[in-house]
Amino acid sequence: MIWPAEDLWLAMVAKQPGITVEVLPEIDSTNTELMRRARAGQTEPVLLVAETQTAGRGRLGRPWHGEVGHALTFSLGLMLKPADWSGLSLAVGLSLARSLDPQGELGVRLKWPNDLWVKRPSMSANTPTGWGKLAGILIETALPAGMGYSADQGREQGRYCVVGVGINIAPPVAEGLSTAPLGLQDLQSGITAPKALMKVAEPLLATLLAFEGTGFAPLQNAFNARDALHNLNVTLSDGRHGVARGVDATGAMLVDTEQGQEAVSSSEVSVRPV
């Protein structure tokens, strides 16, 4: 598989001096590798791409596997020190959605807090809600070796942030999932992992750098415009039920419950079948 590593580097180095682009045929996990490096004191900015992962991870430790060419898996690592980390995964998701579906015509939507979903009428028989999962995001941070571990030092020095992205390219074959996956090729004929990377990598870097300065608040309305859960019945991990009403300026999901509207900042959210 031919990757546009040099073109990507040229596009990204103008925004982030010193960044490197690495493409590996196989690795356990791009996120795990960059976290290992950060803990060893290697905090240089890097885009690490793997043609296949043997131990890829999603949110809550769920596995993410893919054959060569069937998925785009990469991690972008760099030092960041935003005033508030809240809403970062939402900003990343919005960046990906805008890059893959600029006008929203393909139906790419954002499932709080870290997935890209697509809803199409032809998929209505696949899942109770008719949604298909296109991509997932996993964000991890580390204090590099030799840095202090107090909260004040973390704010002043920042943390090494690793943004992991997995995008289905070929239509996946999966059984028993609550939200059946679909591939980008279901939406765009002829798209490949290298082409998809060219679409998303440089805008993602720009999003992270902007987030460092302004946080999530300027993106609130744009996220809500692509919110897959808006006005849907949802179930929270603690068993509460309600209706999703978008997100607030910190990225917390607003849910109308029997006890009133609540802001949910950390919870596994599932769409309740109607």
Salt bridges, closest charged atoms under 4 A:
GLU22 OE2 - ARG37 NH1 2.97
ASP28 OD2 - ARG36 NH1 2.98
GLU33 OE1 - ARG36 NH2 2.73
GLU33 OE2 - ARG37 NE 2.81
ASP115 OD1 - LYS133 NZ 3.41
GLU140 OE1 - ARG57 NH2 2.98
ASP152 OD1 - ARG155 NH2 2.33
GLU202 OE2 - LYS15 NZ 2.31
ASP238 OD2 - ARG240 NE 2.75
ASP256 OD2 - ARG245 NE 2.77
GLU262 OE1 - ARG240 NH1 2.06
GLU268 OE1 - ARG59 NH1 2.32
GLU268 OE2 - ARG62 NH2 2.97
